[in-house]
Amino acid sequence: MSNAGIPMVRLNNGVDIPQVGLGVWQANEGAEVEGAVRAALEVGYRLIDTAAIYGNEVGVGKAIKASGVPREEIFVTTKLWNAHHAYDAALRAFDESLRKLDCGYIDLYLIHWPLPMEGKFTQAWQALEELYANKQVRAIGVSNFKPHHLAELLNRATTVPAVNQIELHPLFQQRETRAYCAEHAIAVESYSPLMQGGEALEHPVITQLAEQYGKTPAQVILRWHVQSGLIVIPKSVNPHRIQENIALFDFELAPDDMQQIAGMDREQRISADPDTANFK
Ligand SMILES: NC(=O)c1ccc[n+]([C@@H]2O[C@H](COP(=O)([O-])OP(=O)(O)OC[C@H]3O[C@@H](n4cnc5c(N)ncnc54)[C@H](OP(=O)(O)O)[C@@H]3O)[C@@H](O)[C@H]2O)c1
């Protein structure tokens, strides 16, 4: 449990990560992201998920410093962008993120996408392993990796990724990747956990459970992530919804209701397929 009452998940290297955090993709650099991070830290969030490509690392760092919350109580994740998979480029990109965040160190550094058509993610991983060995980052991991990407990485790796951050919500439950990660002690972190505010929030199973538990549809979905043992990083820039998205620890979904949500899976991906995504 964090000081703020959020359960912690122990990663495969012994580092603890809060189970619920704030995602800041599409939170604009400047007042918007600073406001969101400040509001989140005030109501007890202790995990912030950004990325170099989000363009808001400076604002995230400023809000952390201004919050008065001790740095060591906050868990900061950022990600290596696709243009920098070459070994030296990856090391430079990490330095640039650290400079922009200006928060002393990074807790978790992830390879953002595998880009299998480029064939360089194992090089990028070597750079992350070096950063980890030099204690410049507390944990390293990947994002958008399918089991076959992980298998290729593990073939060459000396450090097993601590985390795989993947699209995951009730309509896309990622059973195969979750099973693979469980087998290799890789924690799974759900991105777009609310399906980007889409269809899942209006699904009759979810709206009916929301009514039954006296919670919002978003809270039912996020509670399902928590009870499924996933780390979850809903995004909001609205202080009311930021608070709503972490108020998940005064109710519990019954096993039958967890089953109902399990039954919603349609393998419906909304983000790009990691095998073909090659944006830079
Ligand atoms: N690794 C990757 O490739 C990757 C890809 C995508 C996302 N991510 C990470 O995951 C985080 C979350 O994913 P996401 O931003 O794609 O989607 P999400 O968290 O599923 O949904 C965010 C959307 O839902 C709205 N929302 C938030 N709380 C709500 C609530 N309680 N009720 C109704 N609507 C609500 C937000 O609007 P308001 O802001 O107006 O509240 C926003 O439009 C990102 O911010 C990012 O950190 C990573």
The ligand as an SDF file (V2000), in Angstrom:
LIG
                    3D

 48 52  0  0  0  0  0  0  0  0999 V2000
    2.0600    2.5140  -24.6380 N   0  0  0  0  0  0  0  0  0  0  0  0
    1.2300    2.9620  -25.5400 C   0  0  0  0  0  0  0  0  0  0  0  0
    1.4060    2.7610  -26.7570 O   0  0  0  0  0  0  0  0  0  0  0  0
    0.0200    3.7210  -25.0870 C   0  0  0  0  0  0  0  0  0  0  0  0
   -1.0350    3.9560  -25.9790 C   0  0  0  0  0  0  0  0  0  0  0  0
   -2.1560    4.6360  -25.5060 C   0  0  0  0  0  0  0  0  0  0  0  0
   -2.1980    5.0610  -24.1940 C   0  0  0  0  0  0  0  0  0  0  0  0
   -1.1430    4.8450  -23.3510 N   0  0  0  0  0  0  0  0  0  0  0  0
   -1.1450    5.3080  -21.9450 C   0  0  0  0  0  0  0  0  0  0  0  0
   -2.3540    4.9130  -21.3180 O   0  0  0  0  0  0  0  0  0  0  0  0
   -3.0450    6.0480  -20.8420 C   0  0  0  0  0  0  0  0  0  0  0  0
   -4.5450    5.8330  -20.8820 C   0  0  0  0  0  0  0  0  0  0  0  0
   -4.9900    5.4620  -22.1590 O   0  0  0  0  0  0  0  0  0  0  0  0
   -5.8320    6.4430  -23.1300 P   0  0  0  0  0  0  0  0  0  0  0  0
   -5.5170    7.8590  -22.8260 O   0  0  0  0  0  0  0  0  0  0  0  0
   -5.5940    5.9620  -24.5220 O   0  0  0  0  0  0  0  0  0  0  0  0
   -7.3520    6.0880  -22.8320 O   0  0  0  0  0  0  0  0  0  0  0  0
   -8.3000    5.8690  -21.5440 P   0  0  0  0  0  0  0  0  0  0  0  0
   -7.6030    6.1810  -20.2990 O   0  0  0  0  0  0  0  0  0  0  0  0
   -8.9490    4.5590  -21.7350 O   0  0  0  0  0  0  0  0  0  0  0  0
   -9.4330    6.9520  -21.8300 O   0  0  0  0  0  0  0  0  0  0  0  0
   -9.1810    8.3420  -21.7820 C   0  0  0  0  0  0  0  0  0  0  0  0
  -10.4390    9.0610  -22.3010 C   0  0  0  0  0  0  0  0  0  0  0  0
  -11.5470    8.7730  -21.4410 O   0  0  0  0  0  0  0  0  0  0  0  0
  -12.0380    9.9850  -20.8520 C   0  0  0  0  0  0  0  0  0  0  0  0
  -12.3130    9.6580  -19.4440 N   0  0  0  0  0  0  0  0  0  0  0  0
  -11.4220    9.5530  -18.4230 C   0  0  0  0  0  0  0  0  0  0  0  0
  -12.0280    9.2170  -17.2760 N   0  0  0  0  0  0  0  0  0  0  0  0
  -13.3430    9.1000  -17.5680 C   0  0  0  0  0  0  0  0  0  0  0  0
  -14.4650    8.7790  -16.7860 C   0  0  0  0  0  0  0  0  0  0  0  0
  -14.3650    8.5230  -15.4860 N   0  0  0  0  0  0  0  0  0  0  0  0
  -15.6900    8.7410  -17.3930 N   0  0  0  0  0  0  0  0  0  0  0  0
  -15.7910    9.0160  -18.7170 C   0  0  0  0  0  0  0  0  0  0  0  0
  -14.7560    9.3350  -19.5180 N   0  0  0  0  0  0  0  0  0  0  0  0
  -13.5340    9.3730  -18.9450 C   0  0  0  0  0  0  0  0  0  0  0  0
  -10.9320   11.0120  -21.0140 C   0  0  0  0  0  0  0  0  0  0  0  0
  -11.4280   12.3160  -21.1490 O   0  0  0  0  0  0  0  0  0  0  0  0
  -11.0540   13.5280  -20.1190 P   0  0  0  0  0  0  0  0  0  0  0  0
   -9.5690   13.7140  -20.1590 O   0  0  0  0  0  0  0  0  0  0  0  0
  -11.7940   14.6870  -20.6810 O   0  0  0  0  0  0  0  0  0  0  0  0
  -11.5620   13.0950  -18.7730 O   0  0  0  0  0  0  0  0  0  0  0  0
  -10.2740   10.5570  -22.3130 C   0  0  0  0  0  0  0  0  0  0  0  0
  -10.9950   11.0550  -23.4290 O   0  0  0  0  0  0  0  0  0  0  0  0
   -2.5420    7.1700  -21.7630 C   0  0  0  0  0  0  0  0  0  0  0  0
   -2.8060    8.4610  -21.2660 O   0  0  0  0  0  0  0  0  0  0  0  0
   -1.0860    6.8270  -21.8380 C   0  0  0  0  0  0  0  0  0  0  0  0
   -0.4030    7.2380  -20.6670 O   0  0  0  0  0  0  0  0  0  0  0  0
   -0.0510    4.1630  -23.7870 C   0  0  0  0  0  0  0  0  0  0  0  0
  1  2  1  0
  2  3  2  0
  2  4  1  0
  4  5  1  0
  4 48  2  0
  5  6  2  0
  6  7  1  0
  7  8  2  0
  8  9  1  0
  8 48  1  0
  9 10  1  0
  9 46  1  0
 10 11  1  0
 11 12  1  0
 11 44  1  0
 12 13  1  0
 13 14  1  0
 14 15  2  0
 14 16  1  0
 14 17  1  0
 17 18  1  0
 18 19  2  0
 18 20  1  0
 18 21  1  0
 21 22  1  0
 22 23  1  0
 23 24  1  0
 23 42  1  0
 24 25  1  0
 25 26  1  0
 25 36  1  0
 26 27  1  0
 26 35  1  0
 27 28  2  0
 28 29  1  0
 29 30  1  0
 29 35  2  0
 30 31  1  0
 30 32  2  0
 32 33  1  0
 33 34  2  0
 34 35  1  0
 36 37  1  0
 36 42  1  0
 37 38  1  0
 38 39  2  0
 38 40  1  0
 38 41  1  0
 42 43  1  0
 44 45  1  0
 44 46  1  0
 46 47  1  0
M  CHG  2   8   1  16  -1
M  END
$$$$
